[in-house]
Amino acid sequence: MERQPRALLVTLLFTIVSGCASTPAELRAPENLVLDTEVDLNYQRIHRKLSECYNEIYAGTQLTTRTGIQEQIYSDLGESELIQYLDSAFGRDLYMATDLKKLGPELTSVKVYIYNSARRPWSNNVAEFLKSRPLDCAAMD
């Protein structure tokens, strides 16, 4: 739980200084793709663990803002998404999207989009998480 206040404060500061995307399409622009890889695990297993980690590390309330994770699983398509956002008096800003696509029973495409360069190092945290076995939130710290 110690990581949460630090992550929230960093998120708030980066948002104020550098701004965020206002739509999913803007967030997923090709220039914002920072990680494109394949992982030998089921996409739903990855989604479930990423959701747990993102909520533990990034979600919460700080001052007058709230960061959270918007999640969708499209099991009929074999796809899922997690979008990290910040709600404030100015509306909802999107700053990171993780898209998962089933390529096979135990093979998943993972794409991470980050809106601005100040947060691009977060993709290294996701990459380390994807390498960990079992999947471990501590790899994102």
BALOBA-1460 file (C-alpha; in Angstrom, 3 decimals):
// residues 141
<rec num="1" residu="m" x="0.000" y="0.000" z="0.000"/>
<rec num="2" residu="e" x="2.999" y="2.283" z="0.406"/>
<rec num="3" residu="r" x="3.384" y="2.506" z="-3.383"/>
<rec num="4" residu="q" x="-0.126" y="3.854" z="-3.962"/>
<rec num="5" residu="p" x="0.263" y="7.429" z="-2.581"/>
<rec num="6" residu="r" x="3.577" y="7.850" z="-4.418"/>
<rec num="7" residu="a" x="2.123" y="6.608" z="-7.711"/>
<rec num="8" residu="l" x="-0.943" y="8.824" z="-7.331"/>
<rec num="9" residu="l" x="1.138" y="11.912" z="-6.614"/>
<rec num="10" residu="v" x="3.416" y="11.211" z="-9.583"/>
<rec num="11" residu="t" x="0.378" y="10.672" z="-11.812"/>
<rec num="12" residu="l" x="-1.193" y="13.931" z="-10.660"/>
<rec num="13" residu="l" x="2.003" y="15.907" z="-11.217"/>
<rec num="14" residu="f" x="2.598" y="14.428" z="-14.677"/>
<rec num="15" residu="t" x="-0.997" y="15.143" z="-15.636"/>
<rec num="16" residu="i" x="-0.766" y="18.767" z="-14.596"/>
<rec num="17" residu="v" x="2.584" y="19.299" z="-16.314"/>
<rec num="18" residu="s" x="2.178" y="17.275" z="-19.480"/>
<rec num="19" residu="g" x="-1.496" y="16.603" z="-20.179"/>
<rec num="20" residu="c" x="-3.233" y="13.466" z="-21.364"/>
<rec num="21" residu="a" x="-5.312" y="12.130" z="-24.205"/>
<rec num="22" residu="s" x="-9.007" y="12.886" z="-24.170"/>
<rec num="23" residu="t" x="-10.211" y="9.969" z="-26.336"/>
<rec num="24" residu="p" x="-9.181" y="6.315" z="-26.725"/>
<rec num="25" residu="a" x="-8.380" y="6.969" z="-30.399"/>
<rec num="26" residu="e" x="-6.035" y="9.810" z="-29.479"/>
<rec num="27" residu="l" x="-4.370" y="7.599" z="-26.855"/>
<rec num="28" residu="r" x="-3.920" y="4.746" z="-29.356"/>
<rec num="29" residu="a" x="-2.269" y="6.866" z="-32.050"/>
<rec num="30" residu="p" x="0.650" y="4.979" z="-33.651"/>
<rec num="31" residu="e" x="3.246" y="7.344" z="-32.173"/>
<rec num="32" residu="n" x="2.055" y="6.406" z="-28.655"/>
<rec num="33" residu="l" x="2.748" y="2.660" z="-29.057"/>
<rec num="34" residu="v" x="5.584" y="1.926" z="-26.621"/>
<rec num="35" residu="l" x="5.387" y="-1.865" z="-26.226"/>
<rec num="36" residu="d" x="4.340" y="-4.456" z="-28.802"/>
<rec num="37" residu="t" x="5.111" y="-8.027" z="-27.793"/>
<rec num="38" residu="e" x="3.767" y="-11.569" z="-27.562"/>
<rec num="39" residu="v" x="3.465" y="-13.502" z="-24.305"/>
<rec num="40" residu="d" x="3.013" y="-17.258" z="-23.866"/>
<rec num="41" residu="l" x="0.026" y="-16.976" z="-21.516"/>
<rec num="42" residu="n" x="-3.753" y="-16.824" z="-21.915"/>
<rec num="43" residu="y" x="-4.981" y="-13.245" z="-22.464"/>
<rec num="44" residu="q" x="-7.607" y="-13.508" z="-19.697"/>
<rec num="45" residu="r" x="-4.969" y="-14.579" z="-17.162"/>
<rec num="46" residu="i" x="-2.787" y="-11.606" z="-18.149"/>
<rec num="47" residu="h" x="-5.780" y="-9.241" z="-17.999"/>
<rec num="48" residu="r" x="-6.814" y="-10.441" z="-14.552"/>
<rec num="49" residu="k" x="-3.316" y="-10.017" z="-13.092"/>
<rec num="50" residu="l" x="-2.680" y="-6.670" z="-14.830"/>
<rec num="51" residu="s" x="-5.992" y="-5.416" z="-13.450"/>
<rec num="52" residu="e" x="-4.951" y="-6.431" z="-9.945"/>
<rec num="53" residu="c" x="-1.535" y="-4.762" z="-10.296"/>
<rec num="54" residu="y" x="-2.780" y="-1.561" z="-11.949"/>
<rec num="55" residu="n" x="-5.471" y="-1.143" z="-9.284"/>
<rec num="56" residu="e" x="-2.961" y="-1.774" z="-6.495"/>
<rec num="57" residu="i" x="-0.321" y="0.577" z="-7.885"/>
<rec num="58" residu="y" x="-2.124" y="3.321" z="-9.821"/>
<rec num="59" residu="a" x="-5.758" y="3.603" z="-8.721"/>
<rec num="60" residu="g" x="-6.934" y="5.839" z="-5.898"/>
<rec num="61" residu="t" x="-7.880" y="9.354" z="-4.851"/>
<rec num="62" residu="q" x="-5.544" y="12.286" z="-4.312"/>
<rec num="63" residu="l" x="-6.803" y="15.767" z="-3.431"/>
<rec num="64" residu="t" x="-9.593" y="16.489" z="-5.932"/>
<rec num="65" residu="t" x="-8.615" y="13.888" z="-8.512"/>
<rec num="66" residu="r" x="-9.193" y="10.179" z="-8.877"/>
<rec num="67" residu="t" x="-7.149" y="7.753" z="-10.921"/>
<rec num="68" residu="g" x="-8.658" y="4.489" z="-12.017"/>
<rec num="69" residu="i" x="-8.697" y="1.652" z="-14.485"/>
<rec num="70" residu="q" x="-11.421" y="1.207" z="-17.103"/>
<rec num="71" residu="e" x="-11.570" y="-2.432" z="-18.180"/>
<rec num="72" residu="q" x="-13.308" y="-4.388" z="-20.914"/>
<rec num="73" residu="i" x="-13.078" y="-8.067" z="-21.823"/>
<rec num="74" residu="y" x="-14.505" y="-9.117" z="-25.180"/>
<rec num="75" residu="s" x="-14.412" y="-12.902" z="-24.797"/>
<rec num="76" residu="d" x="-16.267" y="-13.422" z="-28.083"/>
<rec num="77" residu="l" x="-13.407" y="-11.591" z="-29.868"/>
<rec num="78" residu="g" x="-10.587" y="-12.905" z="-27.678"/>
<rec num="79" residu="e" x="-9.573" y="-9.347" z="-26.753"/>
<rec num="80" residu="s" x="-9.420" y="-7.125" z="-23.699"/>
<rec num="81" residu="e" x="-8.300" y="-3.640" z="-22.747"/>
<rec num="82" residu="l" x="-7.280" y="-1.732" z="-19.645"/>
<rec num="83" residu="i" x="-7.176" y="2.057" z="-19.775"/>
<rec num="84" residu="q" x="-5.692" y="4.089" z="-16.959"/>
<rec num="85" residu="y" x="-7.404" y="7.441" z="-16.462"/>
<rec num="86" residu="l" x="-7.525" y="10.476" z="-14.239"/>
<rec num="87" residu="d" x="-10.828" y="12.149" z="-13.315"/>
<rec num="88" residu="s" x="-10.703" y="15.773" z="-12.198"/>
<rec num="89" residu="a" x="-12.768" y="18.936" z="-12.329"/>
<rec num="90" residu="f" x="-11.585" y="19.267" z="-15.929"/>
<rec num="91" residu="g" x="-12.995" y="15.891" z="-17.037"/>
<rec num="92" residu="r" x="-11.447" y="12.501" z="-17.714"/>
<rec num="93" residu="d" x="-7.933" y="12.244" z="-19.112"/>
<rec num="94" residu="l" x="-6.501" y="8.996" z="-20.471"/>
<rec num="95" residu="y" x="-2.827" y="8.269" z="-20.083"/>
<rec num="96" residu="m" x="-2.129" y="4.555" z="-20.689"/>
<rec num="97" residu="a" x="-3.879" y="1.765" z="-22.592"/>
<rec num="98" residu="t" x="-2.991" y="-1.916" z="-22.533"/>
<rec num="99" residu="d" x="-4.578" y="-3.990" z="-25.305"/>
<rec num="100" residu="l" x="-4.517" y="-7.797" z="-25.175"/>
<rec num="101" residu="k" x="-5.440" y="-10.038" z="-28.096"/>
<rec num="102" residu="k" x="-5.655" y="-13.822" z="-28.081"/>
<rec num="103" residu="l" x="-3.394" y="-15.327" z="-30.743"/>
<rec num="104" residu="g" x="-3.763" y="-18.916" z="-29.514"/>
<rec num="105" residu="p" x="-4.843" y="-20.829" z="-26.385"/>
<rec num="106" residu="e" x="-1.656" y="-19.767" z="-24.549"/>
<rec num="107" residu="l" x="-0.357" y="-16.931" z="-26.759"/>
<rec num="108" residu="t" x="-1.309" y="-13.265" z="-26.402"/>
<rec num="109" residu="s" x="-0.419" y="-10.068" z="-28.231"/>
<rec num="110" residu="v" x="0.212" y="-7.203" z="-25.796"/>
<rec num="111" residu="k" x="0.268" y="-3.570" z="-26.913"/>
<rec num="112" residu="v" x="0.841" y="-0.677" z="-24.540"/>
<rec num="113" residu="y" x="0.131" y="2.917" z="-25.533"/>
<rec num="114" residu="i" x="1.300" y="5.846" z="-23.413"/>
<rec num="115" residu="y" x="0.209" y="9.342" z="-24.348"/>
<rec num="116" residu="n" x="3.235" y="11.412" z="-23.428"/>
<rec num="117" residu="s" x="6.960" y="10.843" z="-23.227"/>
<rec num="118" residu="a" x="7.176" y="11.634" z="-19.509"/>
<rec num="119" residu="r" x="5.393" y="8.346" z="-18.742"/>
<rec num="120" residu="r" x="7.076" y="6.184" z="-21.405"/>
<rec num="121" residu="p" x="9.309" y="4.436" z="-18.818"/>
<rec num="122" residu="w" x="6.128" y="2.813" z="-17.434"/>
<rec num="123" residu="s" x="6.258" y="0.493" z="-20.446"/>
<rec num="124" residu="n" x="9.454" y="-1.007" z="-18.967"/>
<rec num="125" residu="n" x="7.465" y="-1.859" z="-15.820"/>
<rec num="126" residu="v" x="4.838" y="-3.678" z="-17.903"/>
<rec num="127" residu="a" x="7.550" y="-5.501" z="-19.879"/>
<rec num="128" residu="e" x="9.196" y="-6.706" z="-16.651"/>
<rec num="129" residu="f" x="5.813" y="-7.810" z="-15.304"/>
<rec num="130" residu="l" x="5.157" y="-9.856" z="-18.467"/>
<rec num="131" residu="k" x="8.488" y="-11.662" z="-18.044"/>
<rec num="132" residu="s" x="7.826" y="-12.616" z="-14.417"/>
<rec num="133" residu="r" x="6.603" y="-16.139" z="-13.633"/>
<rec num="134" residu="p" x="4.258" y="-16.353" z="-11.967"/>
<rec num="135" residu="l" x="3.026" y="-12.920" z="-12.997"/>
<rec num="136" residu="d" x="3.984" y="-10.646" z="-10.117"/>
<rec num="137" residu="c" x="3.002" y="-7.037" z="-9.350"/>
<rec num="138" residu="a" x="6.339" y="-6.516" z="-7.590"/>
<rec num="139" residu="a" x="8.005" y="-6.687" z="-11.020"/>
<rec num="140" residu="m" x="6.279" y="-3.367" z="-11.849"/>
<rec num="141" residu="d" x="7.773" y="-1.488" z="-8.911"/>
